[in-house]
Each structure stands twice: as structure tokens, then as C-alpha cells.
Amino acid sequence: MARKKDSGGNAIVRAANGTVRFLGEVKAELAKVAWPSRDEVIASTWVVLAAVGVVGFWIFAADKASSLMMTALVSLFS
């Protein structure tokens, strides 16, 4: 959609008008959002924390295993 050039006022006035228009559009879009309930947010937070814990443990275990293997290889060949 082509936007016609805003020729009213100097650059500061045009910037202020554009900002006001943008914030009005943001407010209209945020009114359309289906916000989750408090219980949904809490449940989702627990799922995310559990997933972070599992992935963190997996990375720790993989790092520890690779470290042990590298130490064994270095001691074997030195």
C-alpha cells in the first residue's frame, strides 16, 4: 500500500506526528492480542524452567563425558 508523502510541517513535526500515529497503531494491535491467563503463564513458566534444567543437565553431562574422554586419550598417547 503506497503511503502519500506527509508534507505538513518541518522534520520535527512530521516525526512527532509519525510517532503518535505509530503508538496509536500499537495500541490498536495490542487490543487484539489474546493474552494468556495467570495460570497459563505460571504453567508455561514451569515447562520452560524444566526444559532449561534438562538441557542444562544434558550439556553438563556431555561436557563432562567429553572431558573425561579427552583426558584419557591424552594420557594414553603421552
N, C-alpha and C positions, 0 to 999 in steps of 0.2 A: 504494500500500500504506500503510495507516494505521499510524502508529507510536504505541504506547501511551506515555503520559507517564511519564517517569522521575521518580519521587517520592523516590528514595533519596538522602539527604544534602543538604547545602547546595549553593549555586550553584557553589562551587569544586570540590567533589567531583563534581558532575554534569558540569562542564566537563572535568575530568580524565578521567572515565570516557568521555565522548564523544570526547575526543582520542585515547585509547588505542584505542577501537573504530574510529575513523576510520583511524588508522595501520595497524591490523590489516587493514582492508579494502583500503587502498592496497597493502600488501604482497601480499595475495592477487591483486589485479588485475595488479600488475607481474609476478607469476609467470606470468601468461597471455600476456604480450606476446611476439611473435615478434621478437626482437632481431636486427638485421642483423649480418652478419659484418664483420670488419675490412675486407676487400676491397670489400664493398658500400658501406661508409661512405666509403672513400677514393674509389671511383669516383663516388659521388654528390656528394662534395665538389668534385671536378674539374668535374663537369657544372654545378654551381651557380656555381663561380668563372668558368667560361667564359660562362655566361649573364649574369652580372653584368658581365663585361667587354664583351660585345656590347651589352647595353642601355646601359651607361655610354658606350660609343663613339657609339651612336645618339643619345643625349641630347646629347652634346657636339657632334656634327655638326649636329643640328637647331638647337641654341642658336647655334652659330657662323653657320649659314646665315641664321637669322632676324635675328641681329645685323647681318650684312652687308647684308641687305635693308633693314632699318630705317635704317641709316646712309646707304644710297644714297637712300632715299626722303626723308629729312630734308635731305640735301644737294641733292636735286633741287628741293624745294619751298621752300628758304630762300634 
